[in-house]
């Protein structure tokens, strides 16, 4: 004799089906990202993606190779150059010195870098370096504009900040940043040197003529590391977001200052509108969903990076690629599309 199935009231059945549909809609970002990174119509994807929310992994995937020649599969634990996402870390080192009273943001940099002879050191402040309003285009040339008048993104600003950190602490930048990375639970991140170089995966540069080249070793000069040369993993950058945005690295007043802006700029990853630039971090507070983040690319080193954080839902989107494209029009293609998928998925609601 066949067993009769229990009767479910129609309302309960509809509730169950409706909730399953909502869940599927909210989770469809996984399938969309999976499909996206397999496409090659614009360019190939080769990298690691991690999306976390409130300490839970929502999406994680390594796709492609860590060594293109040997066809070694990429892993989520692989070490990437994070390029200009290094600036956020350098900014925190400076701001920790501010909290200790050893650096004042409104002070001209001549006080901290007396060895620099250029006249502009008497007018450019530490804050001008942090938010790229210094106007510095070359250490031996006049500035492009008066300090604070405009935004002009430049690694030189953060190279100088690295020097200020060394002079005010009497320790190398490498020593300072190593201590900070531990403070942020970033135990798989480091300042690149001859001893740890072998732990960094190989990059690849794609040229405009469609040829490409595998990159051997460290290309980024040592003095540029505070601006664009630290090494990390997707998991460690998620740890960084947790430490920075939850008050473990800076007090509330300093953190507020870091994420407040008086200058705006446009970047294709964040859309067509200009958004704010704080201290080593872009601030998109005009959109429906508040967003912090930064990007990074150095074709010569063969890496691309994007780190996004959404404070209202405690969500991180981290994308690291060990390839870079000379054609800037396609450089951030996947990073931009993944951001769009998540913003429209309901995950951040």
C-alpha positions in Angstrom: 0.0 0.0 0.0 1.4 3.4 -1.0 2.1 6.0 1.7 0.2 9.2 1.3 2.3 12.4 1.2 1.5 14.9 3.8 -0.8 17.7 2.6 0.8 21.2 2.5 -1.6 24.1 2.7 -1.5 26.2 -0.5 -0.3 29.3 1.4 2.6 27.4 3.0 3.6 25.9 -0.4 3.5 29.3 -2.1 5.6 30.7 0.8 8.2 28.0 0.3 8.4 28.4 -3.5 8.6 32.2 -3.2 11.4 32.1 -0.7 13.3 29.6 -2.8 12.9 31.9 -5.8 14.2 34.9 -3.8 17.2 32.9 -2.5 18.0 31.8 -6.1 17.8 35.4 -7.3 20.0 36.6 -4.5 22.6 33.9 -5.2 22.5 34.1 -9.0 25.7 36.3 -8.8 27.7 33.1 -8.4 26.6 31.6 -11.7 26.9 35.0 -13.5 30.5 35.4 -12.3 31.3 31.8 -13.2 30.0 32.4 -16.7 31.7 35.8 -17.0 35.3 34.7 -16.2 35.1 32.0 -18.8 34.5 34.5 -21.6 37.4 35.7 -23.7 35.6 38.0 -26.2 37.1 41.2 -24.5 40.1 39.6 -22.9 40.9 36.5 -20.8 40.6 36.4 -17.0 43.4 35.0 -14.9 43.2 35.6 -11.2 41.6 35.1 -7.9 38.2 36.4 -6.6 36.9 36.5 -3.1 33.6 37.9 -1.9 32.9 37.9 1.8 30.1 39.2 4.0 30.1 39.4 7.7 32.9 36.9 8.0 31.2 34.4 5.6 32.6 33.5 2.2 30.0 34.2 -0.5 32.1 33.5 -3.5 35.7 32.3 -4.0 37.4 31.1 -7.1 40.9 31.0 -8.6 40.9 30.7 -12.3 43.8 30.3 -14.7 47.5 29.8 -14.0 50.1 31.0 -11.5 52.8 30.0 -14.0 51.7 30.4 -17.6 54.6 28.4 -19.1 54.3 25.4 -16.8 50.5 25.6 -16.7 50.4 25.5 -12.9 46.8 26.1 -11.7 46.2 29.3 -9.7 45.2 29.0 -6.0 43.3 31.3 -3.7 46.4 31.3 -1.4 48.7 32.6 -4.1 50.7 35.8 -3.6 50.0 38.7 -5.9 51.4 42.2 -6.1 48.5 44.5 -5.0 49.9 47.6 -6.7 48.1 50.8 -5.7 46.1 49.0 -3.1 49.4 49.4 -1.2 48.5 53.1 -0.8 45.8 52.4 1.7 48.2 50.6 3.9 50.8 53.4 3.7 48.1 55.9 4.5 47.3 54.0 7.7 51.0 54.0 8.7 51.1 57.8 8.3 47.8 58.2 10.2 49.1 56.0 13.1 52.0 58.5 13.3 49.4 61.3 13.4 47.7 59.6 16.3 51.1 59.4 18.1 51.7 63.2 17.5 54.7 62.7 15.4 53.1 63.9 12.2 50.6 66.7 11.6 48.6 66.5 8.4 48.6 70.3 7.8 52.3 70.7 8.2 54.4 71.3 5.0 56.5 68.3 4.2 59.8 70.2 4.5 59.7 69.6 8.2 59.8 65.8 7.6 61.9 65.7 4.5 64.5 68.5 5.0 66.8 66.9 2.5 64.5 67.9 -0.4 65.5 71.3 -1.7 62.5 72.1 -4.0 60.6 75.3 -3.0 57.3 73.4 -3.1 58.2 71.4 0.0 57.3 74.6 2.0 53.7 74.6 0.7 52.8 71.0 0.1 51.4 69.4 3.2 51.3 65.7 4.3 47.5 65.8 3.5 48.2 66.9 0.0 50.3 63.8 -0.5 47.7 61.6 1.0 44.8 62.8 -1.3 46.9 63.5 -4.4 46.5 67.2 -4.4 50.2 68.1 -4.2 50.6 68.7 -7.9 54.0 67.0 -7.9 54.9 65.7 -11.3 58.7 65.2 -10.9 60.9 65.6 -7.9 63.2 68.0 -9.8 60.5 70.1 -11.5 57.9 72.7 -10.4 54.4 71.4 -9.4 51.6 71.3 -12.0 49.4 73.5 -9.8 49.2 75.1 -6.4 48.9 72.6 -3.5 45.3 71.6 -2.8 43.9 73.2 -6.0 43.4 70.0 -8.0 43.5 66.2 -8.0 46.4 64.6 -9.8 47.1 60.9 -9.1 50.8 60.1 -8.7 52.9 57.4 -7.1 55.4 60.1 -6.1 53.0 61.3 -3.4 53.2 57.9 -1.7 56.9 57.4 -2.3 57.4 60.6 -0.3 55.0 59.4 2.4 57.1 56.2 2.7 60.1 58.4 3.3 58.3 60.4 6.0 57.3 57.2 7.8 61.0 56.2 7.8 62.2 59.5 9.2 59.6 59.9 11.9 59.9 56.3 13.1 63.7 55.8 12.6 62.8 52.4 11.1 62.6 51.3 7.5 59.3 51.3 5.7 59.7 47.5 5.4 60.0 47.2 9.2 57.0 49.4 9.8 54.7 47.8 7.2 55.6 44.3 8.5 54.4 45.2 11.9 51.2 46.7 10.6 50.4 43.7 8.4 50.7 41.5 11.6 48.4 43.9 13.4 45.8 43.4 10.6 46.1 39.6 10.7 47.7 39.6 7.2 50.3 36.9 7.8 50.6 36.0 4.1 51.4 39.5 3.0 54.8 41.1 2.8 57.2 43.7 1.4 58.9 42.0 -1.6 62.6 41.3 -1.3 65.2 38.8 -2.5 64.3 36.3 0.3 60.5 36.1 -0.4 60.5 36.8 -4.2 60.2 33.1 -5.0 56.8 33.1 -3.2 55.2 35.6 -5.6 53.5 34.1 -8.7 54.5 35.2 -12.1 52.8 38.1 -13.9 52.1 38.6 -17.6 51.9 41.8 -19.6 49.7 42.0 -22.7 50.7 44.6 -25.3 48.4 46.6 -27.6 49.6 44.5 -30.6 48.1 41.4 -28.9 51.6 39.9 -28.0 52.3 39.1 -24.4 55.3 38.5 -22.1 55.8 36.6 -18.8 57.3 38.8 -16.1 60.3 37.4 -14.2 61.0 38.7 -10.7 60.4 42.0 -9.0 60.1 44.9 -11.4 58.8 47.5 -9.0 61.7 49.6 -7.5 62.1 49.3 -3.8 61.3 53.0 -3.2 58.0 52.6 -5.0 56.7 49.8 -2.8 54.8 52.2 -0.4 52.9 53.4 -3.5 52.4 50.3 -5.5 54.5 47.3 -4.5 53.3 45.3 -1.5 52.3 41.6 -1.9 49.2 40.0 -0.5 46.4 37.4 -1.0 42.7 37.7 -1.5 42.1 36.4 2.1 44.6 38.8 3.6 43.0 41.8 1.9 39.6 40.7 3.3 41.4 40.7 6.7 42.7 44.2 6.0 39.2 45.4 5.3 37.9 44.0 8.6 40.8 45.5 10.5 40.6 49.0 8.9 36.8 49.4 8.8 36.1 48.0 12.2 38.4 50.2 14.2 41.4 47.9 14.9 44.0 50.1 13.2 42.8 53.7 13.7 40.7 55.5 16.2 37.3 56.7 15.1 38.3 60.3 14.5 41.3 59.4 12.4 39.4 56.8 10.4 36.6 59.3 9.7 39.2 61.7 8.4 40.7 59.0 6.2 37.4 58.3 4.6 36.2 61.9 4.2 37.2 63.9 1.1 37.5 67.4 -0.2 38.4 66.4 -3.7 36.8 64.2 -6.4 38.0 62.1 -9.3 36.7 59.7 -11.9 37.7 56.0 -12.3 36.1 53.6 -14.8 35.7 50.8 -12.2 33.4 53.0 -10.1 31.2 54.3 -13.0 31.0 57.5 -15.0 30.5 60.0 -12.1 33.3 61.5 -10.1 33.6 60.2 -6.6 35.5 61.3 -3.5 39.2 60.5 -2.8 40.2 60.3 0.9 43.5 59.1 2.0 44.6 56.2 -0.2 40.9 55.2 -0.6 38.1 56.2 -3.0 34.8 57.1 -1.3 31.6 56.6 -3.2 28.9 58.0 -0.9 26.6 59.5 -3.5 25.3 56.2 -4.7 22.5 54.2 -3.1 25.0 51.8 -1.6 28.1 53.4 0.1 31.3 52.1 -1.2 35.0 52.3 -0.4 37.7 51.0 -2.6 40.8 51.2 -4.7 42.3 49.8 -7.9 45.8 49.0 -9.0 47.7 48.2 -12.2 51.3 48.1 -13.4 51.6 46.5 -16.8 55.4 46.2 -16.5 54.9 43.9 -13.4 52.0 42.1 -15.0 49.4 42.5 -12.2 46.0 44.1 -11.7 44.1 44.5 -8.4 40.7 45.8 -7.1 39.6 45.9 -3.5 36.0 47.1 -2.7 34.2 47.3 0.7 30.6 48.0 1.5 30.2 49.1 5.1 26.5 48.8 5.5 26.5 45.0 4.8 30.2 44.4 5.8 30.9 43.0 2.3 34.3 42.8 0.6 34.9 42.2 -3.1 38.6 41.4 -3.9 39.9 40.6 -7.3 43.6 40.0 -8.0 44.9 39.1 -11.4 48.5 38.2 -12.3 48.2 39.8 -15.7 47.9 43.4 -16.9 46.9 45.0 -20.2 48.6 47.9 -21.9 45.2 48.7 -23.4 43.6 50.6 -20.5 40.2 50.2 -22.1 40.1 46.5 -21.2 42.4 46.5 -18.2 39.6 46.5 -15.6 36.9 44.7 -17.7 36.2 41.8 -15.4 36.6 43.8 -12.2 34.0 46.3 -13.5 31.6 43.6 -14.6 31.9 41.6 -11.3 31.1 44.8 -9.4 28.0 45.4 -11.5 26.8 41.8 -11.0 27.1 42.2 -7.2 25.5 45.6 -7.1 22.5 44.3 -8.9 22.3 40.9 -7.2 20.6 41.9 -3.9 23.5 40.8 -1.9 24.3 44.3 -0.7 20.6 45.2 0.1 
